[in-house]
Amino acid sequence: MNIENLFINQVTVDDEFNYKVLYNDSRGAGFKDEYKALIREAISKKVIIVEKFIIAENIQDELYEISDTKGFEHTLIECLKNYHNEPDYLISPFIYILKKLDPNYTLGVTEDKLKIVSNLVKAEIRPRIDGKNAEPRLFFPNEKVAISSTNDNVENLGDILSVKDIIVYIIGTNDRSNTIYAYKVSRSDKFFEVARDYLDSIRPDLFNKVRKFEI
């Protein structure tokens, strides 16, 4: 499986790129400013590189049909939500991606947990990939691909980015849900050296290190 086979176009990301498009800045988080500082400075120092791709265009009607799904299929939408009242239409791009990767996937229940059943891909629903806080919407363990949402809070984004040896994509849509896009976020080894201790403790000395561009 290569999710990039779904991409139809790459969009240029210029030097004025606003890192806040990678998450929902209006959502609260306990260490919001600290996580924002880490990501902002890492991007400015190019230890984080962001690429933007278009996955699908003119897709509004299909996404609406997905979000309007009833019954057992709708349970998957509920399980992919980060919080209980998150709008269904924000989840439909993840279902769209699953359908493109395997049109014949089904759903099953094991130990009271919803599972994606597929002969083509192994996909996990919102696992804790670091055993603690990093929770992508979908994770493909064989390929080590984590798929997150532009509607996540910045702490979840930072925790996911700090997990080494995984590929991270952040999925979102435009305002009319007519286009699905993906941000691929690549991190250098230097980022992991700082992020590991920084996110474990959020100590003032480490925060100052980030703010002084020592990463």
C-alpha positions, 0 to 999 in steps of 0.5 A: 500500500502506498497512500501517495498513489491516491494523490492527483496533484502536488501544491507548492508550499511557499516560505509564507506557509502558516503552520496553523493549517495543520491543526485546529487552533481554536481547540483547547490544549493544556500546553497549547503555547508550548506545542505551538512553539515547538512546531513553529520553530521546527518548521522555521528551522526546516527540521520539519518539512511540509508538502501539500497534495490534492487527493480528490476534487469535486468531491462534495456530493460523495463526501456528503453521502459518506457522512449521511451513512446509517447503521453499522457503517456510521459506527465507523464515523463515530469511532474515528471522531476525536470528540463526541460532537465532532461533525460527521463531514469532517470524518468522511475524508478518512472513509473516502481514503479507506474506500479508495485503498480497498473498496471491499473492506468490511467492519467487524467487532473484536473484544467490543472494539470496531475493526476494519477488515481488509485483505489489502490493507491493515488499518487501525482506528485511533490507536495510541501509537506511542502508548501514551498520547499520540492518536492518529485517526487511522494507522497502517502498522505495516507501512508505519503510516499515521493519518491525522486531521486538520481538526485535531488539537495541537498537542495531538499533532505534536505527540504524533510528530514526535513518534519516530519512524512513522510517516505522517499525513494530515487530512483536511478539506477546503471550506466547501468540502469539495477538495480533499488535501493531505499535508505530508509532514517530514521530520529530521533526526534533529527534531526527534532529539529535541522533541522527545525530552521537550514533550516528556517534561515541558521544562522551562529550560527546554522551552527556552532552548526551542525559543532560542532556535537551538534545534 
